[in-house]
């Protein structure tokens, strides 16, 4: 059954059951409206939360709405939690991208070649050594123990594959995570971002 109420200096006042000798006054909408009562719209379900809040009543043209207002100290705490989690997510996205490259690999001639900085440096040094010494090929042991005979062109190809791998990590996946993190507006949004490369 709909309830009618009005806001007074003492708070919310519901229309009484009987008033001024009128039985079931609270069932006569026209009488209640004429006396300043409005349809009361309560909160259907209170949130299950540890956050501090209080109830306020908003008076509209034809109704009074019960609303939840989170306390200012709680809003500040929520903002702080959001900012801390956002910072953590940004750091996690960057750290995991670095780990993906440090521990990653590309495949070349059915062998796995690491994508880390040490391997890139070794490949560059090998290419320079081959060019200086006039070598056609150089023996290279892959991370899965496959022995490769690499030419200068092979090393250039491997370098391109590693560059493409890094580009996908940093410029596609990492930037995608950054966009999602920066577009998040709630703690729940941030918690739902699972950073896996």
Backbone torsions as a table, in degrees:
resi	resn	phi	psi	omega
1	UNK	NA	133.2	178.3
2	UNK	-64.9	142.6	176.2
3	UNK	-113.8	147.8	178.2
4	UNK	-117.3	147.1	-176.8
5	UNK	-153.1	170.2	170.7
6	UNK	-143.9	157.2	-178.6
7	UNK	-93.7	125.7	178.4
8	UNK	-120.0	179.6	179.3
9	UNK	-66.8	-17.5	177.9
10	UNK	-94.4	1.7	-179.5
11	UNK	114.4	-152.8	-177.6
12	UNK	-80.8	130.7	178.9
13	UNK	-121.0	118.9	178.0
14	UNK	-79.4	150.6	174.7
15	UNK	-63.7	132.3	-177.7
16	UNK	-73.5	159.9	179.7
17	UNK	-64.5	-44.4	179.3
18	UNK	-127.9	142.4	-178.3
19	UNK	-150.1	134.9	176.6
20	UNK	49.5	40.8	178.0
21	UNK	80.5	0.6	179.7
22	UNK	-91.8	117.1	178.4
23	UNK	-78.0	141.0	-179.4
24	UNK	56.3	39.0	176.2
25	UNK	-53.0	-38.2	-175.5
26	UNK	-70.2	-0.1	176.5
27	UNK	-104.9	-7.5	-177.5
28	UNK	-99.4	95.6	-174.5
29	UNK	-60.1	-43.5	-177.4
30	UNK	-61.1	-42.5	178.4
31	UNK	-64.6	-44.5	-178.8
32	UNK	-63.1	-45.9	-179.6
33	UNK	-62.3	-40.7	178.8
34	UNK	-61.9	-29.6	179.8
35	UNK	-90.7	7.3	175.5
36	UNK	93.9	4.1	176.7
37	UNK	-80.1	148.2	179.5
38	UNK	-129.0	156.7	177.3
39	UNK	-57.6	129.3	-179.9
40	UNK	-97.8	124.9	-179.7
41	UNK	-111.3	102.1	-178.0
42	UNK	-79.8	165.6	172.5
43	UNK	-69.4	129.8	-176.8
44	UNK	-70.1	-38.7	-177.7
45	UNK	-150.2	126.3	178.7
46	UNK	-75.6	142.8	-177.2
47	UNK	-69.7	146.5	172.8
48	UNK	-89.7	101.4	-174.3
49	UNK	-155.1	155.5	173.8
50	UNK	-91.7	-2.9	-178.6
51	UNK	-69.8	145.7	-179.8
52	UNK	-82.7	131.0	177.6
53	UNK	-149.5	165.4	173.4
54	UNK	-136.6	167.6	-177.1
55	UNK	-100.4	135.8	173.3
56	UNK	-127.8	160.9	-180.0
57	UNK	-117.5	128.6	-179.3
58	UNK	-108.2	121.9	-179.3
59	UNK	-92.4	121.8	177.3
60	UNK	-108.1	-177.9	-177.6
61	UNK	-58.9	-41.3	-174.7
62	UNK	-126.7	10.1	177.1
63	UNK	-157.4	171.7	173.6
64	UNK	-123.1	125.6	-176.1
65	UNK	-109.4	130.8	174.7
66	UNK	-82.3	128.7	-177.6
67	UNK	-132.1	154.8	176.6
68	UNK	-95.4	131.4	176.8
69	UNK	-123.3	119.0	178.8
70	UNK	-76.7	136.8	-175.1
71	UNK	-65.2	152.1	-174.8
72	UNK	-60.6	-41.2	178.9
73	UNK	-63.2	-35.1	178.6
74	UNK	-69.3	-39.0	178.4
75	UNK	-60.7	-40.6	179.3
76	UNK	-66.0	-41.1	178.4
77	UNK	-64.3	-41.0	178.4
78	UNK	-63.1	-41.8	179.8
79	UNK	-63.2	-42.4	179.4
80	UNK	-63.6	-44.5	178.7
81	UNK	-61.7	-42.7	179.4
82	UNK	-61.0	-47.9	-178.4
83	UNK	-64.3	-39.4	178.6
84	UNK	-65.1	-44.2	-179.4
85	UNK	-67.2	-37.1	178.1
86	UNK	-63.0	-44.1	177.6
87	UNK	-60.7	-42.2	178.6
88	UNK	-63.1	-42.6	-179.1
89	UNK	-66.1	-40.4	178.3
90	UNK	-63.0	-43.0	178.6
91	UNK	-65.3	-41.3	179.8
92	UNK	-63.6	-41.1	179.9
93	UNK	-61.7	-43.4	179.9
94	UNK	-67.8	-46.4	-177.8
95	UNK	-62.3	-43.6	-178.3
96	UNK	-70.2	-29.4	174.9
97	UNK	-65.5	-43.2	178.1
98	UNK	-62.6	-42.6	179.6
99	UNK	-65.3	-36.4	179.8
100	UNK	-62.3	-39.8	179.5
101	UNK	-76.1	-40.6	-179.1
102	UNK	-63.9	-35.3	-176.6
103	UNK	-106.4	3.4	-175.4
104	UNK	-86.2	178.2	178.5
105	UNK	-156.7	158.5	170.8
106	UNK	-115.2	163.5	178.6
107	UNK	-108.6	132.2	179.2
108	UNK	-141.3	120.6	-179.3
109	UNK	51.5	48.2	177.3
110	UNK	62.4	23.3	176.7
111	UNK	-127.1	153.8	-180.0
112	UNK	-100.6	126.2	179.3
113	UNK	-119.9	128.1	-176.3
114	UNK	-60.3	154.6	179.5
115	UNK	-106.7	5.8	-175.6
116	UNK	-73.9	168.6	-175.6
117	UNK	-62.8	-35.7	179.6
118	UNK	-61.3	-45.3	179.9
119	UNK	-65.3	-43.6	178.9
120	UNK	-60.3	-42.5	178.0
121	UNK	-64.1	-42.3	179.8
122	UNK	-65.4	-39.7	178.3
123	UNK	-64.6	-41.6	179.0
124	UNK	-64.3	-44.2	179.4
125	UNK	-63.9	-39.3	179.5
126	UNK	-64.0	-43.3	179.0
127	UNK	-61.1	-44.1	179.1
128	UNK	-64.0	-40.8	178.5
129	UNK	-62.0	-44.0	179.5
130	UNK	-64.1	-43.4	-179.5
131	UNK	-65.4	-40.7	-179.2
132	UNK	-69.8	-35.8	-176.9
133	UNK	-94.4	-2.0	179.9
134	UNK	68.1	30.4	-179.4
135	UNK	-83.2	139.6	178.5
136	UNK	-81.5	-40.0	-179.8
137	UNK	-138.6	163.6	178.3
138	UNK	-141.0	137.0	-178.9
139	UNK	-78.1	127.4	-177.3
140	UNK	-131.0	129.0	179.3
141	UNK	-96.9	120.7	-177.8
142	UNK	-77.0	171.3	-178.2
143	UNK	-66.0	-21.4	176.7
144	UNK	-103.8	26.2	172.7
145	UNK	62.5	35.0	172.6
146	UNK	-98.8	127.9	180.0
147	UNK	-88.4	122.8	-178.3
148	UNK	-112.3	146.1	171.2
149	UNK	-104.5	101.4	-173.9
150	UNK	-96.6	133.1	171.7
151	UNK	-91.5	173.0	177.4
152	UNK	-59.7	-41.5	178.1
153	UNK	-64.3	-37.4	177.0
154	UNK	-61.2	-44.7	-179.4
155	UNK	-64.0	-39.4	177.5
156	UNK	-63.2	-39.8	178.1
157	UNK	-64.4	-45.1	177.9
158	UNK	-60.2	-42.1	178.2
159	UNK	-60.1	-40.4	178.6
160	UNK	-66.4	-40.0	178.4
161	UNK	-64.3	-40.7	178.1
162	UNK	-65.8	-41.5	178.7
163	UNK	-61.7	-40.9	178.9
164	UNK	-66.0	-39.0	177.8
165	UNK	-61.2	-48.1	179.7
166	UNK	-64.1	-38.4	179.0
167	UNK	-61.2	-42.1	179.8
168	UNK	-64.4	-40.2	-179.9
169	UNK	-66.5	-52.4	-172.3
170	UNK	-81.3	-44.9	-170.8
171	UNK	-93.3	-10.6	178.0
172	UNK	-115.5	-64.5	-175.0
173	UNK	-69.7	-49.3	-178.4
174	UNK	-61.9	-46.3	179.3
175	UNK	-64.6	-31.5	175.8
176	UNK	-64.3	-43.1	177.3
177	UNK	-65.2	-41.2	178.5
178	UNK	-58.6	-43.1	-179.3
179	UNK	-62.8	-44.6	179.8
180	UNK	-64.7	-40.7	-179.8
181	UNK	-65.7	-45.6	-177.7
182	UNK	-70.6	-22.6	178.3
183	UNK	-88.7	-9.0	180.0
184	UNK	-66.5	142.1	-180.0
185	UNK	-118.9	-11.0	-179.9
186	UNK	-134.5	164.0	175.7
187	UNK	-60.2	-38.9	180.0
188	UNK	-62.4	-39.7	177.0
189	UNK	-57.9	-45.7	-178.1
190	UNK	-66.8	-41.3	-179.2
191	UNK	-64.1	-27.5	-179.3
192	UNK	-80.4	-6.3	178.3
193	UNK	-87.6	108.7	178.5
194	UNK	-99.0	116.6	-174.8
195	UNK	-94.2	102.0	176.9
196	UNK	-135.7	127.3	179.6
197	UNK	-96.4	NA	NA
